[in-house]
Amino acid sequence: MRSIVQERGAGEGAGVRPWSPRAEWAVRLVGLAAVVTTGLTVWLGLWVTPPSQVMGNLVRLVYVHPPVAWVALYLAFGALGLGSVLWLWPRTRHPFWDRLAAAAGEVGAVFTALTLATGSIWGRPTWGVWWAWDARLTSSALLLVLLLGYLALRRVPADPDTRARRSAIAALVALLDVPIVYFSVSWWHGHHALGLRGLHLGLRVDAGHRPADRSPAGRAGGPRAGGGAGRSARRGGTGGRGAKRRRARGGRAGGPGRARAARGAPGPGHAGVGSAVERQEAGMSYIDAGYIVALGVLAVYGVTLAFRRRRLERAVAELRRRREGGA
């Protein structure tokens, strides 16, 4: 913040100009739209959308985790790269591009950390572990480290041009990791490769689940409660020889995962959880935790930005008074 104030007050003929009323209203409208769309996402993700056929209620975390990753990987890093390149180009060099890169780097660091947090919460009930040294996870963690290094480099004391130049070079080096993160699923087949295939299947929801049911009865029913009962009845009922044949066939050919499901034992992602009701309750607890973490981080960061803006406005006003008094 001090560096921005110093830059605005430094240089021949430099002046401190407050935001125009049009820019002020634009910022307020963008903030209001962000709050409304975030609330709409939470409402749709937790109460309106149905569970999926494959992932069940865990698909609700998909409405949070990928959008946060897209903001970090595409919007924030796109602005960071654009600002750094335009500042390094002599014809377009202007302090505005350096400030844009600094703001984008901070936003990218926050959203990359939030991506790793929500992905870890989603991975625990899905993969059975909080963290795996998957190619995408590892490259994303490296991206966060590079962003933190970029922000630390900006705080090293130096004149504005020197700081902007070395920060722009560091940003372009960090950007080399972005295509690695994007193509890591195709280059190295790991957890995310399996997760993407399951996601394409999992987004096909059951026709019998239109509104999301977060009651204990709805959670216990699982994603196949409506259509599954009718299909099993048509194929020979829930009991009798048809069910016995299916259970025997599942135990022989399906491996340990299918055998556990046939016996009602917990799978690898639900260690220590036995019944269907408990598995659904455990899944909903991870979903709630993911939404709470995402909303909490965004709320804290928004409040922090508001306080920092107030401090910056006071510093700019004080600088203007000093300049007018000296004149």
C-alpha positions in Angstrom: 0.0 0.0 0.0 2.8 2.4 0.9 4.5 1.7 -2.4 1.4 2.6 -4.4 1.1 5.8 -2.5 4.8 6.6 -3.1 4.4 5.8 -6.8 1.4 8.1 -7.1 3.2 10.9 -5.4 6.6 10.4 -7.0 7.8 11.7 -10.3 7.6 15.0 -12.1 4.1 16.2 -12.4 2.6 13.2 -10.7 -0.7 13.8 -9.0 -3.1 11.9 -6.8 -6.4 11.4 -8.5 -9.3 9.8 -6.7 -11.6 7.4 -8.4 -14.2 8.8 -10.7 -17.9 8.4 -9.7 -18.4 6.0 -12.7 -15.5 3.8 -11.5 -16.8 3.9 -8.0 -20.2 2.7 -9.1 -18.7 0.0 -11.3 -16.7 -1.4 -8.4 -19.8 -1.5 -6.2 -21.9 -3.2 -9.0 -19.2 -5.8 -9.5 -19.0 -6.5 -5.7 -22.8 -6.7 -5.5 -22.9 -9.1 -8.4 -20.2 -11.3 -6.8 -22.2 -11.5 -3.6 -25.5 -12.3 -5.4 -24.0 -15.0 -7.7 -22.1 -16.6 -4.8 -25.3 -16.9 -2.8 -27.1 -18.2 -5.8 -24.3 -20.9 -6.2 -24.7 -22.0 -2.6 -28.5 -22.2 -2.9 -28.4 -24.2 -6.1 -25.5 -26.4 -5.0 -26.9 -27.4 -1.6 -30.7 -27.3 -2.0 -31.8 -27.3 -5.7 -29.6 -29.5 -7.8 -30.1 -33.3 -7.5 -27.4 -35.8 -6.6 -25.6 -37.6 -9.4 -25.8 -41.2 -10.4 -22.1 -42.0 -9.7 -20.9 -39.4 -7.2 -24.1 -39.0 -5.2 -24.2 -35.9 -3.1 -20.4 -35.3 -3.4 -21.1 -33.8 -6.8 -22.2 -30.7 -4.9 -18.6 -29.8 -4.2 -17.9 -29.8 -7.9 -20.0 -26.6 -8.1 -17.4 -24.9 -5.9 -14.0 -26.5 -6.5 -13.6 -26.2 -10.3 -14.9 -22.5 -10.5 -12.4 -21.5 -7.8 -9.6 -23.3 -9.7 -10.7 -21.5 -12.9 -10.5 -18.1 -11.3 -7.0 -18.9 -10.0 -5.7 -20.6 -13.2 -7.3 -18.5 -15.9 -8.5 -15.1 -14.7 -5.9 -14.3 -12.1 -2.9 -15.7 -14.0 -4.2 -14.2 -17.2 -4.3 -10.8 -15.7 -0.9 -11.4 -14.0 0.7 -12.4 -17.3 -0.9 -9.5 -19.3 0.2 -6.9 -16.8 3.7 -8.3 -16.6 4.2 -8.5 -20.4 2.7 -5.0 -21.0 4.9 -3.5 -18.4 8.0 -5.1 -19.8 7.1 -3.9 -23.3 8.7 -0.4 -23.6 5.8 1.0 -25.7 3.2 0.1 -23.2 5.1 0.5 -20.0 3.0 2.2 -17.4 2.6 1.8 -13.6 -1.0 0.7 -14.1 0.2 -2.6 -15.5 2.5 -3.3 -12.6 -0.4 -2.6 -10.2 -2.7 -4.9 -12.2 -0.1 -7.7 -12.0 0.4 -7.2 -8.2 -3.4 -7.3 -7.6 -3.8 -10.4 -9.8 -0.9 -12.2 -8.1 -2.5 -11.7 -4.7 -5.9 -12.9 -5.9 -4.3 -15.8 -7.6 -2.5 -16.9 -4.4 -5.8 -16.7 -2.4 -7.8 -18.7 -5.0 -5.0 -21.3 -5.5 -4.8 -22.0 -1.8 -8.6 -22.2 -1.8 -8.5 -24.6 -4.7 -6.1 -26.9 -2.8 -8.3 -26.7 0.3 -11.6 -27.5 -1.4 -9.9 -30.2 -3.5 -8.5 -31.9 -0.4 -12.0 -31.8 1.2 -13.5 -33.3 -1.9 -10.7 -35.9 -2.2 -11.1 -37.3 1.2 -14.5 -39.0 0.7 -13.8 -39.6 -3.0 -10.2 -41.0 -3.0 -10.0 -41.9 0.7 -7.0 -39.6 1.4 -6.7 -35.9 2.1 -3.7 -35.5 -0.2 -2.0 -37.6 -2.9 1.1 -36.7 -4.8 -0.9 -36.6 -8.0 0.5 -34.6 -11.0 -2.1 -32.0 -10.9 -2.0 -31.6 -7.1 1.7 -31.4 -7.0 1.9 -28.8 -9.9 -0.9 -26.8 -8.3 1.0 -26.7 -5.0 4.1 -25.6 -6.8 2.1 -22.9 -8.4 1.0 -21.6 -5.0 4.7 -21.6 -3.8 5.7 -19.6 -6.9 2.9 -17.1 -6.3 3.9 -16.7 -2.6 7.5 -16.1 -3.8 6.2 -13.5 -6.3 4.4 -11.6 -3.5 7.4 -11.8 -1.3 9.6 -10.5 -4.0 7.4 -7.5 -4.4 8.0 -6.5 -0.8 11.7 -6.4 -1.1 12.8 -2.7 -0.9 13.7 -1.2 -4.2 12.7 1.7 -6.4 9.4 1.3 -8.3 11.0 0.4 -11.7 13.4 -2.1 -10.3 10.7 -3.8 -8.3 8.3 -3.9 -11.3 10.9 -5.3 -13.6 12.0 -8.2 -11.4 8.4 -8.9 -10.4 7.3 -9.1 -14.0 10.2 -11.6 -14.8 9.3 -13.7 -11.8 5.6 -13.7 -12.8 6.5 -14.9 -16.3 8.6 -17.7 -14.8 5.7 -18.7 -12.6 3.4 -18.7 -15.6 5.4 -21.6 -17.1 3.7 -23.9 -14.5 0.2 -23.0 -15.7 0.2 -25.2 -18.9 1.8 -28.0 -16.8 -1.2 -27.8 -14.4 -3.6 -27.8 -17.3 -2.2 -30.7 -19.2 -1.1 -32.7 -16.2 -4.2 -34.9 -16.4 -3.4 -35.8 -20.1 0.4 -36.2 -19.6 0.3 -38.2 -16.3 -2.7 -40.4 -15.6 -3.4 -40.1 -11.9 -6.3 -39.5 -9.5 -7.6 -36.5 -11.5 -7.8 -38.6 -14.7 -10.1 -41.1 -12.9 -12.0 -38.2 -11.3 -12.7 -36.5 -14.6 -14.0 -39.7 -16.1 -16.2 -40.2 -13.1 -17.3 -36.5 -13.3 -18.5 -36.9 -16.8 -20.6 -39.8 -15.7 -21.6 -38.3 -12.4 -23.2 -35.2 -13.8 -25.9 -37.4 -15.3 -28.5 -37.1 -12.5 -31.3 -39.4 -11.7 -34.6 -38.5 -13.1 -36.3 -39.3 -9.8 -34.3 -36.6 -7.9 -35.4 -33.2 -9.0 -35.0 -31.0 -5.9 -32.1 -31.8 -3.6 -33.3 -33.5 -0.4 -31.0 -32.6 2.6 -33.3 -34.3 5.1 -32.0 -37.5 6.8 -34.5 -39.6 4.8 -33.3 -38.0 1.6 -29.7 -38.5 2.5 -30.3 -42.1 3.4 -31.9 -42.7 0.0 -28.8 -42.0 -1.9 -28.6 -41.0 -5.6 -30.5 -44.1 -6.8 -33.3 -44.2 -4.3 -36.1 -43.3 -6.8 -35.3 -45.0 -10.1 -33.2 -47.8 -8.5 -36.0 -49.4 -6.7 -38.2 -49.6 -9.8 -35.3 -51.0 -11.9 -34.5 -53.7 -9.3 -38.2 -54.6 -9.0 -38.4 -55.0 -12.8 -35.2 -57.2 -12.8 -36.5 -59.7 -10.3 -37.4 -57.8 -7.1 -35.3 -56.9 -4.1 -35.3 -60.5 -2.8 -35.4 -64.0 -4.2 -33.3 -65.7 -6.7 -32.6 -62.6 -8.9 -31.1 -60.7 -5.9 -29.1 -63.7 -4.9 -27.7 -64.2 -8.3 -26.7 -60.5 -8.5 -25.0 -60.6 -5.1 -23.1 -63.7 -6.0 -22.1 -62.3 -9.4 -21.0 -59.0 -7.8 -18.9 -60.8 -5.1 -17.1 -62.9 -7.7 -16.5 -60.5 -10.6 -16.5 -57.1 -9.0 -13.4 -57.4 -6.8 -13.1 -56.1 -3.3 -14.8 -52.8 -4.0 -18.0 -54.3 -5.3 -17.9 -57.0 -2.7 -17.8 -54.4 0.0 -20.7 -52.6 -1.6 -22.7 -55.8 -1.8 -22.0 -56.6 1.9 -22.7 -52.9 2.9 -19.1 -52.5 4.2 -17.4 -49.2 3.9 -15.4 -48.4 0.8 -12.0 -46.8 0.7 -13.4 -43.3 0.8 -15.6 -44.0 3.8 -13.3 -45.8 6.3 -15.2 -46.7 9.4 -18.6 -45.9 8.1 -20.9 -48.8 7.6 -24.5 -48.2 6.7 -25.9 -46.2 3.8 -27.3 -43.6 6.1 -23.9 -43.1 7.8 -22.2 -42.9 4.4 -24.6 -40.2 3.2 -24.2 -38.3 6.5 -20.4 -38.5 6.2 -20.6 -37.2 2.6 -22.8 -34.3 3.5 -20.4 -33.3 6.4 -17.6 -33.0 3.8 -19.8 -31.0 1.5 -20.8 -28.6 4.3 -17.1 -28.3 5.3 -16.2 -27.5 1.7 -18.8 -24.8 1.4 -18.0 -23.3 4.8 -14.2 -23.1 4.0 -14.9 -21.5 0.6 -17.3 -18.9 1.9 -15.2 -18.2 5.0 -12.1 -17.6 3.0 -13.9 -15.4 0.5 -15.6 -13.4 3.3 -12.4 -12.8 5.2 -10.5 -11.8 2.1 -13.3 -9.4 1.1 -13.4 -7.8 4.5 -9.6 -7.5 4.4 -9.7 -5.8 1.0 -12.3 -3.3 2.3 -10.2 -2.4 5.3 -7.1 -2.1 3.1 -8.9 0.2 0.7 -10.0 2.4 3.5 -6.4 2.7 4.7 -5.2 3.5 1.2 -7.8 6.2 0.8 -6.7 7.8 4.1 -3.1 7.6 3.0 -3.8 9.2 -0.4 -5.9 11.9 1.2 -3.0 12.7 3.6 -0.6 12.8 0.7 -2.8 15.2 -1.1 -3.0 17.5 1.9 0.8 17.5 2.2 1.2 18.3 -1.5 -1.3 21.1 -1.3 0.3 22.5 1.9 3.7 22.4 0.4 2.5 24.3 -2.7 
